[in-house]
Amino acid sequence: MATGVVTAAAGLVGGVVLGQRLGGRPKKVLGVRIPGTGHGLDDVVKQLKKAGKHAKNAGKQFGDLTDEVRTARKKAEDVGKAIS
């Protein structure tokens, strides 16, 4: 579980750093981006932030699943002991 949280945090921090360093806004004319005037990495930074959030959620879900499996195994052992 800790690995997922660490990975998510690293992805989120990386996305924020990239956003601050490379997040230059492209020029717009009538609301339309002019190609070649910005750094062009805004969309990449947004995707990195989303990936970090998804990794965080996946890590939490994996931890929850591990806890459920552990609980089910313990109950199965208890039932096995009661039967024999």
Buried (B, 14 or more C-beta within 10 A) or exposed (E): BEEBBEBBBEBBEBBBEBBEEBBEEBEEEEEEBEEEEBBEBBEBBEEBBEBBBEBBEEBBEEBEEEEEEEEEEEEEEEEEEEEE
